[in-house]
Amino acid sequence: MQPFFEFFLGSFAALFPVVDPLGGVPVFLVLTSATSSGFRNQMAWKIAVYTVSLLVLFLLVGGGFLRFFGISLEVVRIAGGIVVFHAGWHTMNADPKLTPEDNAEATSKTANQEDISFVPMTIPMLAGPGSIAVTLGLAAQAGRNFAMETYIRLFGAAIAIGVVGLTVYLCLRSSNLLLSWLGQTGIRAFSRILGLFILAIGVQLILNGFADWLADLGLVTLPEHAGISLL
């Protein structure tokens, strides 16, 4: 069971700051301010389900899809690291994840109590390119064969995605309480702190991708080590 718990903890630590459930609270409140509490609770549940479903889908089939098109997982790690680094940089600078066009479309939807759970809350807010890139990195780290250890690691990552989804639901369900407790400034400060961790994850993805690529070319020899790295 040790590989499962190690990969579960590593996956959760990698995904949580990138998904940033707390960072979605102010946006969620703004987009649902004119709706009933029952509608907000329904949207919170659907957003969590969509986030988990999308990330688990990329975890299970993303690697095979990329191999079908001849894209190596090392390249995915490097490209994903750049995407995650970019997302972390914007998070640290408190740049909004939604464009003005996204905000305008979402506002018009909520005025009529239309569904905002998939767009824009799941994509691009919570399960955006950064979260997908980290998920693909976890799929690469889990293994490329059909060994039992690979399935154990994938299961650990899937459970971690489920826990992140549960956190998303609890944060959005308690959005009014969180906003009154932390305030806009507190949530923004917390998101900036998470932005630092997102930057570090992006750099780690890039370094791991380059290391694996050089090892495949036979230019370097990676040392054997016990345990499972974060990404």
Secondary structure as GFF3:
##gff-version 3
##sequence-region A 1 231
A	DSSP	alpha_helix	2	19	.	.	.	ID=ss1
A	DSSP	alpha_helix	24	31	.	.	.	ID=ss2
A	DSSP	alpha_helix	37	68	.	.	.	ID=ss3
A	DSSP	alpha_helix	73	92	.	.	.	ID=ss4
A	DSSP	alpha_helix	100	111	.	.	.	ID=ss5
A	DSSP	pi_helix	117	126	.	.	.	ID=ss6
A	DSSP	alpha_helix	129	142	.	.	.	ID=ss7
A	DSSP	alpha_helix	148	173	.	.	.	ID=ss8
A	DSSP	alpha_helix	175	216	.	.	.	ID=ss9
###
